[in-house]
Amino acid sequence: MSGQTRGSLAGNLIIEPSEFARRGESRSGQIAVHFMPRLAEAVLDAKALIEWQAVGEVAPVSGLAESRSRGWFMDLSITGTLRLRCQRCLEPLDWPVGIATRILMMPESAPLPDEELEVEDFDAIPVGHELNLAELIEDELLLSLPAAPRHAQCALPGPAESSGKPSPFAVLAQLKRSH
């Protein structure tokens, strides 16, 4: 593999897609969440570091009826932990991220094939002369977030049950159990 680079926390993450694939380049590094503004709004800790690696290659495109015989591919892996807010108890929740995806980078001038929606081997995206890896990483992370993050076990928010007074719903629960 030629063209290996290791990125800094927010170094130059712009690639030229066709050359990246043709040369079989590889880039990897860490990026802080605060360099991804849309993701930073969705998490509690914008200083969290995300590890990533992108590897390019030109490979046969399978599964598409009217495809070019070969396409520009990128294998992208992303790992880290994002701190979210639990939607049940409202406390912080560490959400581990482990993404591995294969991306077909198609020229903007070429229409995305309809069959791409049915092929599960890769995701096709339109690309121009440049591709910002930070934006692509941010998109993948946003897509991986749960709609309503929750701890496996947690208590609902509210006042502590220290008054000793039974809940009016406790009577209903007992009635339900007896039937």
LUMLOLUM-35168 format. One record per residue (C-alpha): x, y, z; residue in three letters. Coordinates in steps of 0.25 Angstrom, whole numbers, plus 2048, in hexadecimal, padded with zeros to 3 digits. Layout:
XYZAla/...
END
This chain:
800800800Met/80680D7FCSer/80381B801Gly/801818810Gln/7FF824819Thr/7FB825827Arg/7F283182AGly/7F383B835Ser/7E783F83ELeu/7E1847833Ala/7EC847828Gly/7EA848819Asn/7DF83E817Leu/7DC842809Ile/7DE8377FEIle/7DD8367EFGlu/7D482A7EEPro/7D98247E1Ser/7E88257E4Glu/7E58207F2Phe/7DF8147EDAla/7E88127E1Arg/7F58137EAArg/7EF80A7F5Gly/7F18157FFGlu/7EF81380DSer/7ED81E818Arg/7EA81D826Ser/7EA825833Gly/7E182B83EGln/7D783683DIle/7D183E848Ala/7C283F848Val/7C384E849His/7C884E83BPhe/7BB848836Met/7B185383APro/7A484B837Arg/7A984083FLeu/7AE84984AAla/79F84E84CGlu/79A84084EAla/7A483B859Val/7A8840867Leu/7B783F865Asp/7BD846859Ala/7CB84385DLys/7C983485BAla/7D382E851Leu/7CE826846Ile/7D881C83FGlu/7D681A830Trp/7DD813824Gln/7DA814815Ala/7E080B80BVal/7DE80D7FCGly/7DE8047F0Glu/7D98027E2Val/7D07F57E2Ala/7C57EE7DAPro/7B87F47DCVal/7AE7E87DESer/79F7E87DFGly/79C7F47D6Leu/7967F17C9Ala/79C7FD7C1Glu/7A97FF7C8Ser/7B68027C4Arg/7BF7F67C6Ser/7C77FC7D1Arg/7C58077DBGly/7CB8107E5Trp/7C98097F3Phe/7CD80E801Met/7CC80580DAsp/7CA80E819Leu/7CB809827Ser/7C7812833Ile/7C880F842Thr/7C781684FGly/7BD81A85AThr/7B3825859Leu/7AC82B866Arg/79D82C864Leu/79282F86DArg/789824871Cys/77B82786DGln/77581F879Arg/77D824885Cys/78483087FLeu/79182C884Glu/79E82B87BPro/79F81E873Leu/7AC81986CAsp/7A881485ETrp/7B380C858Pro/7B580D849Val/7BA80383FGly/7B7806831Ile/7BD7FE825Ala/7B8802817Thr/7BB801809Arg/7B880D800Ile/7B880E7F1Leu/7BC81C7EDMet/7B58207E1Met/7B882C7D8Pro/7AD8377DBGlu/7AA8377CCSer/7A68297CCAla/7988257D1Pro/79781C7DDLeu/79280F7D9Pro/78480B7DEAsp/7897FD7E1Glu/7938037EBGlu/7888037F5Leu/7877F47F4Glu/7967F17F4Val/79A7EF803Glu/7A97ED7FFAsp/7AC7FC7FFPhe/7A580A800Asp/7A78137F3Ala/7A98227F5Ile/7AB82D7EBPro/7B98347ECVal/7BF8407E5Gly/7CE8427E3His/7D08437F2Glu/7CA83B7FELeu/7CA84080CAsn/7CD834815Leu/7C983B821Ala/7BB83E81BGlu/7BA82F817Leu/7BE82A825Ile/7B483482BGlu/7A982F822Asp/7AB821826Glu/7AC824834Leu/79F82B834Leu/79882082CLeu/79D816837Ser/79781E843Leu/78A818849Pro/77D820848Ala/77B81F857Ala/78881A85FPro/78581386CArg/78D80B876His/7897FD877Ala/7857FF885Gln/78180C88BCys/777813894Ala/76D81E88ELeu/77082C892Pro/76783289DGly/7668358ACPro/76C82A8B5Ala/7618218BBGlu/7658248CASer/75782A8CESer/75281C8D2Gly/74581F8CCLys/7418148C2Pro/73F8188B3Ser/7318198AFPro/7358108A3Phe/73A8058ADAla/72B8018B0Val/7298008A1Leu/7357F789FAla/7307EE8AAGln/7227ED8A3Leu/7297E9896Lys/7317DE89DArg/7257D88A4Ser/71E7D6896His/
END
